Amino acid sequence: MALSDPSKRLEAMPPYMFAELERKISDKRAAGIDVISLGIGDPDMPTYPHVVEAMQSAVADSANQKYPSNRGTDAFRHAFSDFYRERFGVEIVPDGEVMPAIGAKEAIYNLCFAFLDPGDVALASDPGYPVYTGGPILAGAEAVLVPLRPELGFAPDLGSIDPMTAERARLLFLNYPNNPTGAIAPDGFFEEVVDFARRNEILVVHDNAYSETTYDGYVAPSFLATPGAKEVGIEVFSLSKGFNMTGWRVGAVLGNADAIQSYWRLKTNVDSGLFEAIQLAAVAALQGPSEPLEEMNRIYARRRDLVVDTLGAIGVDVASPKGTIYVWAPVPDGHTSVGFAGMVLEEAAVVISPGSMYGRSGEGYFRISLTTPDGRLVEALERMREHLA
Ligand SMILES: *Cc1c(COP(=O)(O)O)cnc(C)c1O
């Protein structure tokens, strides 16, 4: 064994299969070709000014410069409690049912360490956010993929989960509005989830990264608004996408008090909390006006319509998503996901994400992100129309 060999857990992470696509992208750029990426989901617009201003004064206040507590400040916990009541109709006890997270990614990863042992299973939506599978593997446990079924509106068929697997499962990762499919939670689905979790004693982790990013009058619920949800689950809320705050690293874990206590216990051994100035910025975001979010959603909805129209023109029929910053579409017949992404890059110098990046069930699809500035997005879509129609 060499001194630089990674751990067996790290070695067990699935290999990165898109190196060749990335090499093609950098070759094109090196050859001076103007490649437009519609791949990454990272809002292109700035954080709202009232949030930046709150941060500017908070960062200058020496009271905020010390180690924060992992439990979060009173102001942070109360702001989340108020936000969940007003926005979702969910009662959250500020003292015990909410804790800061250094972004949803941190929370999802660390929840695996708080709840999984070797031999345990985490049920992970497929396609899904990669940490639902990577987190369990790094924690020495097993991730079992649960396919999202297009015919069920991209919900999983919980009844088809093998009972032996359900028996070993301790966590179930779900996410609606959903990345990468853009799907919203079908009517009655969260009720089914609560029932499934109760029967099998599984902690539900609902990743609520996109509740504030919705269109056409759709308002996304919190999983915690489902009767019984707080007995079996927690929700991870992130300010990254809806509030244009991906770089700030701020979110929260809310819901089941015992589960949050375990997350706290784990975190006291891992990090030293969330910078209090950032907690105050989050308070400003949660208490701030809703107009900036509404304006963002108008911008994304307009981009979404442009993308859906262009795809129609090149023969790809796709339902308009009611939420998230993505359009998820089937690849034309005769192509794999990676093959089609390669062809779009070759013909149009536009980067799209192969669906297989998000898990086995993503094969046969591709994802377009709506976070490219209007002018560049229009240019990318014109190229696709011209070269692929
Ligand atoms: C972007 C994204 C996240 C990451 O959120 P952070 O708070 O920035 O860590 C988590 N889950 C999903 C489904 C996402 O798309």
The ligand as an SDF file (V2000), in Angstrom:
LIG
                    3D

 15 15  0  0  0  0  0  0  0  0999 V2000
  -28.2100   22.2880   -5.3910 C   0  0  0  0  0  0  0  0  0  0  0  0
  -28.7660   21.1610   -4.5900 C   0  0  0  0  0  0  0  0  0  0  0  0
  -28.3630   20.9560   -3.2670 C   0  0  0  0  0  0  0  0  0  0  0  0
  -27.2090   21.7390   -2.6710 C   0  0  0  0  0  0  0  0  0  0  0  0
  -27.6340   22.6700   -1.7880 O   0  0  0  0  0  0  0  0  0  0  0  0
  -26.5620   23.4870   -0.9370 P   0  0  0  0  0  0  0  0  0  0  0  0
  -27.4130   24.0730    0.1290 O   0  0  0  0  0  0  0  0  0  0  0  0
  -25.9530   24.4980   -1.8470 O   0  0  0  0  0  0  0  0  0  0  0  0
  -25.5540   22.5200   -0.4040 O   0  0  0  0  0  0  0  0  0  0  0  0
  -28.9620   19.9600   -2.5370 C   0  0  0  0  0  0  0  0  0  0  0  0
  -29.9070   19.1720   -3.0810 N   0  0  0  0  0  0  0  0  0  0  0  0
  -30.3110   19.3290   -4.3390 C   0  0  0  0  0  0  0  0  0  0  0  0
  -31.3650   18.4310   -4.8840 C   0  0  0  0  0  0  0  0  0  0  0  0
  -29.7400   20.3180   -5.1430 C   0  0  0  0  0  0  0  0  0  0  0  0
  -30.1040   20.4320   -6.4160 O   0  0  0  0  0  0  0  0  0  0  0  0
  1  2  1  0
  2  3  1  0
  2 14  2  0
  3  4  1  0
  3 10  2  0
  4  5  1  0
  5  6  1  0
  6  7  2  0
  6  8  1  0
  6  9  1  0
 10 11  1  0
 11 12  2  0
 12 13  1  0
 12 14  1  0
 14 15  1  0
M  END
$$$$
